[in-house]
Amino acid sequence: MAEKTVIALGFFDGVHIGHGALLRRSVERARELGAMPAAFTFDRAPKEFVTGVSVPLLTSAAERAALIREVYGIERTIVAPFDNAMMTMPWRSFLELLVSRYGAAHLVAGHDYRFGYKNEGTPEILRTWCAEHGLGCDIIPRVELHGVTVSSTYIRTLVEAGDMEGAAAFLGHPYAVTGTVKHGKHLGTEELFPTVNLMPEPWRVLPRFGVYAVRVALSEGSEYAGVTNVGIRPTIVDDNRVTIETNLIGFDGDLYGRELRVLFRRFLRQEKKFDSMAELHRQIERDIVEAQAEN
């Protein structure tokens, strides 16, 4: 028999402070019931599966699970495949699945949560069904900040505009990109500064092209101040390939093949093409000084 759980329901892209209201309530209810708090999400955006069109996202499923664990202390995130069976599943069957497979004793959802075939399930239906079947249920009202409803859609616009402070306020944590370090073309590294490269996935929402003050978290737990360029590095290469290229201030070593997380703190300047490597070098030195002050 499945362990008794309290499950927060949602897609949780970005894991923002609105999601946080659900997740904190789940932890509270789990403590009251002697149950395990959990979150339920999908491996992909349902809209992407339905339409076949890539949906821009702030986080991968793995990043969502990590944030839910690190920020809200919920160890279990259920990442279910969104496939044809899930798309066509009646809302009653979906709720029965949560009980039979995942041990749901209490469900927590947002004011606009929809579920089941053709999104026929609503918060009102969820509340009624839970009452009829002996489950607890909390419907969390909308969360606002500065008079704006907190949503992943709104946060995506902040990230795309390079407003990292604004995004962090709505997220409750810095916007971050996690990835495995790839070898770059090693162009200009001797003349400039050694950097590490992450290749962003096609679906990922990226900050506007430019240079950012960042913190870089390595997998073993150490952190470094850094300077990150998001864009095509027009002074160095001409292939228009978008990269996330980061200089870790004070780090000496090889990170190839290792996972790291780049946490964006503040936009410093636009990406531009310099007339010479020497001019770019001087600008990067200024960027590093500014990033150190930010960190």
PAZAPA-4460 file (N, C-alpha, C; in steps of 0.05 Angstrom, whole numbers, plus 32768, in hexadecimal, padded with zeros to 4 digits):
% residues 295
    n_x    n_y    n_z   ca_x   ca_y   ca_z    c_x    c_y    c_z   seq   type   mol
   8011   7FE8   8000   8000   8000   8000   8011   8019   8000     1      M     A
   800A   802D   7FF0   801A   8045   7FEE   801B   8055   8008     2      A     A
   8031   8061   800E   8034   8072   8025   8021   8089   8023     3      E     A
   8015   8091   803A   8002   80A7   803A   8010   80C1   8034     4      K     A
   8004   80D0   8021   8011   80E9   8018   7FFE   8100   8018     5      T     A
   8009   8118   8019   7FFB   8131   8013   8007   813C   7FFA     6      V     A
   7FF8   813E   7FE5   8003   8145   7FCB   7FFB   8161   7FC1     7      I     A
   800F   8171   7FBB   800A   818B   7FAE   8009   8186   7F90     8      A     A
   7FF4   8190   7F83   7FF0   818B   7F67   7FF6   81A4   7F56     9      L     A
   8006   81A1   7F41   800C   81B7   7F2F   8022   81B0   7F1D    10      G     A
   8027   81C1   7F09   803E   81BD   7EF7   8058   81C8   7F04    11      F     A
   8056   81DE   7F13   806B   81E9   7F23   8083   81F3   7F13    12      F     A
   807E   81FD   7EFB   8095   8208   7EEB   80A1   8220   7EFA    13      D     A
   80BA   821F   7F00   80C8   8234   7F0E   80C7   8231   7F2C    14      G     A
   80B3   8223   7F37   80AE   8220   7F54   80AE   823C   7F61    15      V     A
   809A   824C   7F5A   8099   8268   7F64   808A   826A   7F7F    16      H     A
   8087   8282   7F89   807B   8285   7FA4   805D   827E   7FA4    17      I     A
   8050   827F   7F8D   8035   8274   7F8C   8034   8256   7F90    18      G     A
   8046   8248   7F83   8049   822C   7F88   8051   8227   7FA4    19      H     A
   8061   8238   7FAF   806B   8235   7FCB   8054   8234   7FDF    20      G     A
   803E   8243   7FD9   8027   8243   7FEB   801B   8227   7FEC    21      A     A
   801A   8219   7FD5   8010   81FE   7FD4   8023   81EB   7FE3    22      L     A
   803C   81EE   7FDD   8050   81DB   7FE8   8052   81DE   8006    23      L     A
   8051   81F6   8011   8052   81FA   802E   8039   81EE   803B    24      R     A
   8022   81F2   802F   800A   81E6   803A   800B   81C8   803A    25      R     A
   8017   81BC   8025   801A   819F   8024   802B   8195   803B    26      S     A
   8041   81A4   8041   8052   819C   8057   8043   819E   8072    27      V     A
   8033   81B3   8075   8024   81B7   808E   8010   81A0   8091    28      E     A
   8001   819A   807C   7FEC   8185   807E   7FFA   816A   8082    29      R     A
   8010   8165   8076   801E   814C   807A   8027   8148   8097    30      A     A
   8030   815E   80A2   8038   815D   80BE   8020   8156   80D0    31      R     A
   8009   8163   80CA   7FF1   815E   80DA   7FE8   8141   80D7    32      E     A
   7FEB   8135   80C0   7FE0   811B   80BA   7FF4   8104   80BE    33      L     A
   800D   810B   80C4   8022   80F7   80C6   8027   80EA   80AB    34      G     A
   8025   80FA   8096   8028   80F0   807A   8041   80FC   806E    35      A     A
   8048   80F3   8056   805E   80FE   8047   8054   8114   8034    36      M     A
   8060   812C   8034   8059   8140   8021   8066   8139   8006    37      P     A
   8057   813F   7FF0   8060   8139   7FD5   8055   814D   7FC2    38      A     A
   8062   814F   7FAB   8058   8160   7F95   8054   814E   7F7D    39      A     A
   8040   8155   7F6D   803A   8146   7F54   803D   8159   7F3D    40      F     A
   804D   8151   7F29   8051   8161   7F11   8054   814E   7EF9    41      T     A
   8057   815A   7EE2   805A   814A   7EC9   8076   814D   7EBE    42      F     A
   807E   813A   7EAD   8099   813B   7EA2   809B   8150   7E8B    43      D     A
   8085   8159   7E81   8085   816D   7E6C   806B   817E   7E6F    44      R     A
   806B   8195   7E62   8053   81A6   7E62   803D   8198   7E53    45      A     A
   8025   8194   7E5F   800F   8187   7E51   8009   8195   7E36    46      P     A
   800B   81AF   7E35   8005   81BD   7E1C   8018   81B4   7E06    47      K     A
   8031   81AE   7E0D   8045   81A5   7DF9   803D   818B   7DED    48      E     A
   8034   8178   7DFE   802B   815E   7DF4   8013   8160   7DE2    49      F     A
   8000   8171   7DEA   7FE7   8174   7DDC   7FEB   8181   7DC0    50      V     A
   7FFC   8196   7DC0   7FFF   81A6   7DA7   8017   819D   7D96    51      T     A
   802A   8190   7DA3   8043   8189   7D95   8056   81A0   7D92    52      G     A
   8050   81B6   7D9E   8061   81CE   7D9D   8070   81D2   7DB7    53      V     A
   808A   81D7   7DB6   809A   81DA   7DCE   808F   81F2   7DDF    54      S     A
   808E   81ED   7DF9   8084   8202   7E0B   809C   820D   7E1B    55      V     A
   80A1   8227   7E1A   80B7   8233   7E2A   80B3   822F   7E48    56      P     A
   80C8   8225   7E55   80C6   821F   7E72   80DE   822B   7E81    57      L     A
   80D9   8230   7E9A   80EE   823A   7EAC   8100   8223   7EB7    58      L     A
   80F4   820C   7EBA   8102   81F6   7EC8   80FB   81DB   7EBB    59      T     A
   810E   81C9   7EBD   8109   81AD   7EB5   80FB   819F   7ECD    60      S     A
   80F2   8187   7EC8   80E5   8177   7EDD   80F9   8172   7EF4    61      A     A
   8112   816D   7EED   8127   8168   7F02   812C   8182   7F12    62      A     A
   812D   8198   7F05   8131   81B2   7F13   8119   81B8   7F25    63      E     A
   8101   81B2   7F1C   80E9   81B7   7F2D   80EB   81A6   7F46    64      R     A
   80F2   818C   7F43   80F4   817A   7F5A   8109   8184   7F6D    65      A     A
   8120   818E   7F62   8136   8197   7F74   812D   81B0   7F83    66      A     A
   811F   81C3   7F76   8116   81DB   7F84   8101   81D4   7F99    67      L     A
   80EF   81C2   7F93   80DB   81BA   7FA6   80E8   81AE   7FBF    68      I     A
   80FD   819F   7FBB   810B   8193   7FD1   811B   81A8   7FE1    69      R     A
   812B   81B8   7FD2   813D   81CA   7FE0   812F   81E2   7FED    70      E     A
   811B   81ED   7FE0   810E   8205   7FEA   80F8   81FE   7FFE    71      V     A
   80E9   81E8   7FF9   80D2   81E2   800A   80D4   81C8   8019    72      Y     A
   80EA   81BA   8017   80EF   81A2   8027   80DE   818A   8020    73      G     A
   80D3   8189   8008   80C3   8172   8000   80D5   815F   7FF0    74      I     A
   80D9   8148   7FFB   80EC   8136   7FEF   80E0   8127   7FD7    75      E     A
   80C6   8123   7FD6   80BA   8113   7FC1   80AB   8124   7FAD    76      R     A
   80B5   8124   7F95   80A7   8130   7F7E   80A0   811A   7F6B    77      T     A
   8087   8117   7F65   807D   8103   7F52   807D   8110   7F37    78      I     A
   808E   8106   7F25   808F   8110   7F0A   8082   80FB   7EF7    79      V     A
   8069   8101   7EF0   8059   80EE   7EE0   805C   80F4   7EC3    80      A     A
   805D   80E0   7EB2   805E   80E5   7E95   8043   80F1   7E8B    81      P     A
   8045   8107   7E7C   802C   8110   7E6F   802C   8104   7E53    82      F     A
   801B   80F0   7E50   8019   80E2   7E36   7FFC   80DF   7E2F    83      D     A
   7FF7   80CF   7E1B   7FDB   80CD   7E11   7FC8   80C2   7E27    84      N     A
   7FD2   80AF   7E36   7FC2   80A4   7E4C   7FBB   80BA   7E60    85      A     A
   7FCE   80CA   7E67   7FC9   80E0   7E7A   7FB6   80F5   7E6E    86      M     A
   7FBB   80FC   7E55   7FAB   8110   7E48   7F8D   8109   7E47    87      M     A
   7F88   80EF   7E43   7F6C   80E7   7E40   7F60   80DC   7E5A    88      T     A
   7F6F   80DD   7E70   7F65   80D2   7E89   7F4F   80E3   7E94    89      M     A
   7F37   80D8   7E9A   7F22   80E8   7EA7   7F2B   80F2   7EC3    90      P     A
   7F1F   8108   7ECB   7F29   8114   7EE4   7F25   8102   7EFC    91      W     A
   7F10   80F2   7EFC   7F0C   80DF   7F12   7F22   80CB   7F13    92      R     A
   7F2A   80C1   7EFC   7F40   80AD   7EFB   7F5A   80B9   7F04    93      S     A
   7F5E   80D2   7EFE   7F77   80DF   7F07   7F78   80E1   7F25    94      F     A
   7F62   80E9   7F32   7F62   80EB   7F4F   7F64   80CF   7F5C    95      L     A
   7F57   80BB   7F50   7F59   80A0   7F5A   7F76   8096   7F58    96      E     A
   7F84   809E   7F43   7FA0   8097   7F40   7FB1   80A2   7F57    97      L     A
   7FAC   80BB   7F5E   7FBB   80C8   7F73   7FB8   80B9   7F8D    98      L     A
   7FA0   80AE   7F92   7F9B   809F   7FAB   7FA7   8083   7FAA    99      V     A
   7FA1   8075   7F94   7FA9   8059   7F93   7FC7   8055   7F8F   100      S     A
   7FD3   8066   7F7E   7FF0   8062   7F78   8002   8072   7F8A   101      R     A
   7FF9   8089   7F92   800B   809B   7FA1   8002   80A0   7FBD   102      Y     A
   7FED   8093   7FC6   7FE5   8095   7FE3   7FDA   80AF   7FEC   103      G     A
   7FCE   80BE   7FDA   7FC4   80D9   7FE1   7FAE   80D7   7FF7   104      A     A
   7FB2   80E6   800D   7F9F   80E9   8022   7F94   8105   8023   105      A     A
   7FA3   8117   8017   7F9C   8134   8017   7FA8   8140   7FFE   106      H     A
   7F99   8151   7FF0   7FA2   815E   7FD7   7FA2   817C   7FDA   107      L     A
   7FB5   8189   7FCF   7FB8   81A6   7FD0   7FBB   81B0   7FB3   108      V     A
   7FAB   81C3   7FAB   7FAC   81CE   7F90   7FA7   81EC   7F90   109      A     A
   7FAF   81F9   7F7A   7FAA   8215   7F77   7F8E   821C   7F6E   110      G     A
   7F88   8235   7F6F   7F6D   823F   7F68   7F66   823A   7F4B   111      H     A
   7F7A   8237   7F39   7F75   8233   7F1D   7F7D   8218   7F13   112      D     A
   7F81   8205   7F25   7F8A   81EA   7F1D   7F75   81DB   7F0C   113      Y     A
   7F7D   81D0   7EF6   7F6B   81C0   7EE5   7F78   81A5   7EE0   114      R     A
   7F68   8190   7EDD   7F73   8175   7EDA   7F5F   8164   7ECC   115      F     A
   7F69   814D   7EC2   7F58   813A   7EB4   7F53   8141   7E97   116      G     A
   7F46   812F   7E89   7F41   8132   7E6D   7F33   814C   7E67   117      Y     A
   7F3E   815B   7E53   7F34   8175   7E4B   7F33   8189   7E62   118      K     A
   7F44   8185   7E77   7F44   8197   7E8E   7F29   819A   7E9B   119      N     A
   7F1A   8184   7E9C   7EFF   8185   7EA7   7EFF   8187   7EC5   120      E     A
   7F15   817E   7ED2   7F17   8180   7EEF   7F1D   819D   7EF8   121      G     A
   7F0F   81A7   7F0C   7F12   81C2   7F16   7F18   81C1   7F34   122      T     A
   7F21   81D7   7F40   7F24   81D7   7F5D   7F0A   81D0   7F6C   123      P     A
   7EF3   81D9   7F63   7EDA   81D2   7F70   7ED4   81B4   7F6E   124      E     A
   7ED9   81A8   7F57   7ED6   818B   7F54   7EE9   817D   7F66   125      I     A
   7F02   8186   7F68   7F16   8179   7F79   7F0D   817A   7F96   126      L     A
   7F04   8191   7F9F   7EFC   8193   7FBB   7EE4   8180   7FC1   127      R     A
   7ED1   817F   7FAF   7EB9   816E   7FB3   7EC1   8151   7FB3   128      T     A
   7ED1   8149   7FA0   7ED9   812D   7F9E   7EE8   8124   7FB7   129      W     A
   7EFA   8135   7FC0   7F0A   812E   7FD9   7EF7   812A   7FF1   130      C     A
   7EE4   813C   7FF4   7ED1   813B   800A   7EC1   8121   8009   131      A     A
   7EB9   8119   7FF1   7EA9   8101   7FED   7EB9   80E7   7FF2   132      E     A
   7ED4   80E9   7FEF   7EE4   80D1   7FF1   7EF7   80D1   800A   133      H     A
   7EF1   80E3   801C   7F00   80E3   8036   7F1C   80EE   8034   134      G     A
   7F22   80FE   8020   7F3C   810B   801E   7F3A   8128   8026   135      L     A
   7F4F   8132   8031   7F51   814F   8037   7F57   815E   801D   136      G     A
   7F51   8177   801C   7F56   8187   8004   7F5A   81A5   800C   137      C     A
   7F6E   81B1   8001   7F72   81CE   8004   7F74   81DA   7FE8   138      D     A
   7F65   81EF   7FE3   7F68   81FF   7FCB   7F74   8219   7FD2   139      I     A
   7F8C   821F   7FC7   7F9B   8236   7FCF   7F93   824E   7FBD   140      I     A
   7F8C   8264   7FC8   7F85   827C   7FB7   7F9D   8287   7FA9   141      P     A
   7F97   8298   7F95   7FAD   82A4   7F86   7FC0   82B4   7F98   142      R     A
   7FD9   82B3   7F91   7FEE   82C2   7FA0   7FF6   82DA   7F8F   143      V     A
   7FF8   82F1   7F9C   7FFF   830A   7F8D   8018   8316   7F9A   144      E     A
   8027   8324   7F89   803E   8333   7F92   803E   834D   7F83   145      L     A
   803F   8363   7F92   803E   837E   7F86   8026   8381   7F74   146      H     A
   8010   8375   7F7C   7FF7   8377   7F6D   7FF5   8366   7F54   147      G     A
   8009   8354   7F50   800A   8343   7F38   8006   8326   7F41   148      V     A
   7FF5   8318   7F34   7FF1   82FB   7F3A   800B   82EC   7F32   149      T     A
   8016   82DD   7F45   802E   82CE   7F40   8028   82B7   7F2E   150      V     A
   8036   82B5   7F18   8032   829F   7F05   804C   829A   7EF6   151      S     A
   804F   8281   7EED   8067   827A   7EDD   8068   828A   7EC3   152      S     A
   8051   8290   7EB8   8050   82A0   7E9F   805C   82BB   7EA3   153      T     A
   8054   82C9   7EB9   805E   82E3   7EBE   807C   82E2   7EC4   154      Y     A
   8085   82CE   7ED3   80A1   82CC   7ED9   80B2   82C8   7EC0   155      I     A
   80A7   82B9   7EAD   80B6   82B5   7E94   80BB   82D0   7E86   156      R     A
   80A8   82E2   7E87   80AC   82FC   7E7B   80C2   830C   7E89   157      T     A
   80C4   8309   7EA4   80D9   8317   7EB3   80F4   830C   7EAB   158      L     A
   80F6   82F1   7EAA   8110   82E5   7EA2   8118   82EE   7E86   159      V     A
   8106   82ED   7E74   810C   82F4   7E58   8114   8311   7E55   160      E     A
   810B   8322   7E68   8112   833E   7E68   812C   8344   7E77   161      A     A
   8138   832F   7E83   8150   8332   7E92   814C   833E   7EAE   162      G     A
   8134   833F   7EB7   812E   8349   7ED2   8131   8333   7EE6   163      D     A
   814A   832D   7EEE   814F   8316   7EFF   8146   831C   7F1C   164      M     A
   8148   8335   7F25   813F   833C   7F40   8121   8338   7F42   165      E     A
   8112   8341   7F2D   80F5   833E   7F2D   80EE   8320   7F2C   166      G     A
   80FB   8311   7F1B   80F5   82F4   7F1A   80FA   82E7   7F34   167      A     A
   8110   82EE   7F42   8116   82E2   7F5C   8101   82E8   7F70   168      A     A
   80F6   8300   7F70   80E1   8308   7F83   80C8   82F6   7F7F   169      A     A
   80C1   82F1   7F66   80A9   82E1   7F61   80AE   82C3   7F64   170      F     A
   80C7   82BB   7F5F   80CE   829F   7F63   80D2   8298   7F80   171      L     A
   80DD   82AB   7F8F   80E5   82A5   7FAB   8101   829A   7FAC   172      G     A
   810F   829A   7F96   812B   8290   7F94   8136   829A   7F79   173      H     A
   8150   829B   7F76   815A   82A4   7F5C   8153   8292   7F45   174      P     A
   814F   829E   7F2E   814B   828D   7F16   8165   827F   7F10   175      Y     A
   8164   8266   7F0A   817D   8256   7F06   817A   8243   7EEE   176      A     A
   8191   823D   7EE3   8193   8229   7ECD   81A7   8214   7ED6   177      V     A
   819F   81FB   7ED6   81B0   81E4   7EDD   81B8   81D6   7EC3   178      T     A
   81D1   81CE   7EC2   81D9   81BF   7EAA   81F4   81B2   7EAE   179      G     A
   81FC   81A2   7E9A   8216   8195   7E9A   8229   81A6   7E89   180      T     A
   8241   81AA   7E93   8254   81BB   7E86   825E   81AE   7E6C   181      V     A
   825C   81BD   7E56   8265   81B3   7E3C   827F   81C1   7E34   182      K     A
   828E   81B4   7E23   82A6   81C1   7E18   829D   81D6   7E04   183      H     A
   82A7   81EE   7E06   82A2   8202   7DF2   82B7   8200   7DDC   184      G     A
   82BA   8215   7DCC   82CD   8214   7DB6   82E9   821E   7DC0   185      K     A
   82EB   8225   7DD9   8304   822E   7DE5   8310   8246   7DD6   186      H     A
   82FD   8256   7DCC   8306   826E   7DBD   8309   8285   7DD1   187      L     A
   8321   8291   7DD1   8324   82A8   7DE1   832A   82A3   7DFF   188      G     A
   832B   828A   7E08   832D   8286   7E24   8349   828E   7E2F   189      T     A
   835D   828B   7E1F   8378   8293   7E28   837A   82B1   7E29   190      E     A
   836D   82BF   7E16   836E   82DC   7E16   835A   82E8   7E2B   191      E     A
   8346   82D9   7E31   8331   82E3   7E42   8331   82D5   7E5D   192      L     A
   831D   82C6   7E63   831A   82B8   7E7D   830F   829D   7E78   193      F     A
   8318   8288   7E87   830C   826E   7E83   82EF   826E   7E8B   194      P     A
   82DF   8261   7E7B   82C2   8260   7E80   82B7   8244   7E7E   195      T     A
   829F   8240   7E88   8291   8227   7E85   8278   822D   7E75   196      V     A
   8270   8219   7E65   8259   821D   7E52   8243   8209   7E58   197      N     A
   822A   8214   7E5A   8212   8204   7E5A   8203   8209   7E40   198      L     A
   81F9   81F4   7E34   81EA   81F6   7E1C   81CC   81F5   7E23   199      M     A
   81BD   820B   7E21   81A1   820B   7E29   8190   81F9   7E18   200      P     A
   817D   81EC   7E24   816A   81DB   7E15   8157   81ED   7E05   201      E     A
   814C   81E3   7DEF   813B   81F4   7DDE   8123   81FF   7DEC   202      P     A
   8119   81F1   7E00   8100   81F9   7E0D   8105   820E   7E23   203      W     A
   811D   8212   7E2B   8123   8222   7E43   811F   8240   7E3E   204      R     A
   8111   824D   7E51   810F   826A   7E51   812A   8275   7E59   205      V     A
   8135   8287   7E49   814F   8292   7E4F   814D   82B0   7E55   206      L     A
   815F   82BA   7E67   8160   82D7   7E6A   8168   82E4   7E51   207      P     A
   8161   82FD   7E4E   8169   830D   7E36   8187   830A   7E33   208      R     A
   8190   830C   7E19   81AC   830A   7E14   81BB   8320   7E23   209      F     A
   81D1   8319   7E30   81E0   832C   7E3F   81F1   831F   7E54   210      G     A
   81FD   8330   7E65   8210   8327   7E79   8203   832B   7E95   211      V     A
   8206   8316   7EA6   81F9   8316   7EC0   820C   8310   7ED6   212      Y     A
   8207   831C   7EEE   8214   8313   7F06   8205   82FA   7F10   213      A     A
   8214   82E5   7F17   8208   82CC   7F1E   8216   82C0   7F37   214      V     A
   8209   82AC   7F42   8216   8299   7F54   8216   827E   7F46   215      R     A
   822B   826F   7F4A   822D   8255   7F3D   8230   8240   7F53   216      V     A
   821D   822D   7F54   821E   8218   7F68   8227   81FE   7F5B   217      A     A
   823C   81F3   7F66   8247   81D9   7F5C   8239   81C2   7F6A   218      L     A
   823B   81AB   7F5E   822C   8194   7F68   8234   818B   7F84   219      S     A
   824D   8191   7F8C   8256   8188   7FA7   824F   819D   7FBC   220      E     A
   8242   81B4   7FB4   8238   81C6   7FC7   8247   81E1   7FC9   221      G     A
   825E   81E3   7FBC   826C   81FD   7FBD   825F   8211   7FA9   222      S     A
   8263   822B   7FAF   8257   8240   7F9E   826C   8255   7F98   223      E     A
   826A   8261   7F81   827C   8276   7F78   826C   828D   7F6C   224      Y     A
   8276   82A5   7F70   826C   82BC   7F61   8274   82B7   7F43   225      A     A
   8264   82C3   7F31   826B   82BF   7F15   825F   82D4   7F03   226      G     A
   8268   82D4   7EEA   825E   82E5   7ED5   8255   82D3   7EBF   227      V     A
   823C   82D6   7EB6   8231   82C5   7EA1   8229   82D5   7E89   228      T     A
   8230   82CC   7E72   8227   82D7   7E59   8212   82C4   7E4C   229      N     A
   81FA   82CF   7E48   81E5   82C0   7E3A   81E3   82CC   7E1E   230      V     A
   81E8   82BC   7E0A   81E7   82C6   7DEF   81F9   82B7   7DDC   231      G     A
   8203   82C6   7DC8   8211   82B9   7DB2   822F   82C1   7DB1   232      I     A
   8239   82D0   7DC5   8255   82D8   7DC6   825F   82E4   7DAC   233      R     A
   8254   82FB   7DA3   8259   8305   7D88   8276   830D   7D83   234      P     A
   8285   8314   7D98   82A1   831B   7D94   82B2   8303   7D8E   235      T     A
   82AA   82EB   7D98   82BC   82D4   7D96   82B3   82C1   7D80   236      I     A
   8299   82BC   7D7D   8290   82A8   7D69   827B   82B5   7D57   237      V     A
   8275   82A7   7D41   8261   82B2   7D2F   824D   829D   7D26   238      D     A
   8248   8288   7D37   8236   8273   7D2E   8219   8277   7D39   239      D     A
   8215   828C   7D49   81FB   8292   7D54   81F0   827D   7D67   240      N     A
   8201   826B   7D71   81F8   8257   7D84   81F6   8264   7DA0   241      R     A
   81DE   8260   7DAC   81DA   826C   7DC6   81E6   825B   7DDC   242      V     A
   81F6   8268   7DED   8202   825A   7E04   81FE   826A   7E1D   243      T     A
   8202   825C   7E33   8203   8268   7E4E   8220   8264   7E58   244      I     A
   8230   8279   7E55   824D   8277   7E5A   8254   8286   7E73   245      E     A
   8260   8278   7E86   8264   8283   7EA1   8282   8282   7EA9   246      T     A
   828B   8298   7EB4   82A5   8299   7EC1   82A0   8297   7EDF   247      N     A
   82AC   8283   7EEC   82AA   827F   7F09   82C1   828F   7F16   248      L     A
   82BB   82A3   7F24   82D0   82B5   7F30   82DE   82A6   7F46   249      I     A
   82F9   82A3   7F43   8309   8296   7F58   830A   8278   7F56   250      G     A
   82FD   826C   7F42   82FE   824F   7F40   8315   8246   7F2D   251      F     A
   8323   8231   7F35   8338   8227   7F24   8335   8208   7F23   252      D     A
   832D   81FF   7F0B   8329   81E2   7F08   831A   81DC   7EEF   253      G     A
   8315   81C2   7EEA   8307   81B9   7ED2   82EB   81B0   7EDA   254      D     A
   82D6   81BB   7ECF   82BB   81B4   7ED5   82AD   81A5   7EBE   255      L     A
   82BD   819E   7EAA   82B0   8191   7E93   82A2   8177   7E9C   256      Y     A
   8289   8174   7E93   8279   815D   7E99   826B   815E   7EB4   257      G     A
   8270   8172   7EC3   8264   8174   7EDE   824B   8186   7EDC   258      R     A
   8238   8181   7EEF   8220   8191   7EF0   8224   81A9   7F01   259      E     A
   8219   81BF   7EF9   8219   81D7   7F09   81FF   81E7   7F05   260      L     A
   81FA   81F9   7F17   81E2   8209   7F16   81EB   8227   7F16   261      R     A
   81E1   8235   7F02   81E7   8252   7F00   81CE   8261   7F0A   262      V     A
   81D2   8270   7F20   81BC   8280   7F2C   81C0   829D   7F24   263      L     A
   81AD   82A8   7F15   81AF   82C3   7F0A   81A7   82D7   7F1F   264      F     A
   81BA   82EB   7F23   81B5   82FF   7F38   81AC   831A   7F2B   265      R     A
   81BB   8324   7F17   81B5   833E   7F0D   81C0   8341   7EF1   266      R     A
   81B0   834F   7EE0   81B9   8356   7EC5   81CE   836C   7EC7   267      F     A
   81E5   8368   7EBA   81FB   837C   7EBA   81FC   838D   7EA1   268      L     A
   81FA   8380   7E8A   81FC   8390   7E71   81F3   837F   7E5A   269      R     A
   81ED   838C   7E44   81E6   837E   7E2B   81FE   8370   7E1F   270      Q     A
   81F9   835B   7E11   820E   834E   7E01   8214   8360   7DE9   271      E     A
   822E   8363   7DE3   8236   8373   7DCC   824F   8368   7DBF   272      K     A
   8254   8371   7DA7   826C   8369   7D99   8281   837E   7D9D   273      K     A
   8298   8376   7DA8   82AE   8389   7DAD   82C1   8389   7D95   274      F     A
   82D0   839F   7D93   82E1   83A3   7D7C   82FA   8391   7D7E   275      D     A
   8301   8388   7D96   8319   8378   7D9A   8316   8367   7DB2   276      S     A
   8327   8352   7DB4   8327   8341   7DCB   8331   8351   7DE4   277      M     A
   8343   8363   7DE0   834D   8373   7DF6   8337   8384   7E02   278      A     A
   8326   8390   7DF1   830F   839F   7DFB   82FC   838E   7E0A   279      E     A
   82F7   8376   7E00   82E5   8363   7E0E   82F1   835B   7E28   280      L     A
   830B   8356   7E29   8319   834F   7E42   8315   8364   7E57   281      H     A
   8318   837D   7E50   8315   8393   7E63   82F8   8394   7E6D   282      R     A
   82E5   838F   7E5B   82C9   8390   7E64   82C3   8379   7E77   283      Q     A
   82CE   8361   7E71   82C9   834A   7E83   82D5   8350   7E9F   284      I     A
   82EC   835C   7EA0   82F7   8364   7EBA   82E4   8376   7EC9   285      E     A
   82D8   8389   7EBC   82C4   839A   7EC9   82AC   838A   7ED2   286      R     A
   82A3   8378   7EC1   828C   8367   7EC8   8292   8357   7EE1   287      D     A
   82AA   834C   7EE4   82B1   833C   7EFB   82B0   834D   7F14   288      I     A
   82BB   8365   7F13   82BA   8376   7F2A   829D   837C   7F32   289      V     A
   828C   8381   7F1F   8270   8387   7F25   8262   836E   7F30   290      E     A
   8268   8357   7F25   825B   833E   7F2F   8264   8338   7F4B   291      A     A
   827D   833C   7F51   8287   8338   7F6D   8279   834A   7F81   292      Q     A
   8274   8363   7F79   8265   8375   7F8A   8249   836C   7F8F   293      A     A
   823D   8360   7F7A   8221   8356   7F7C   821F   833E   7F8E   294      E     A
   8234   832E   7F8F   8234   8315   7F9F   823F   8319   7FBB   295      N     A
***
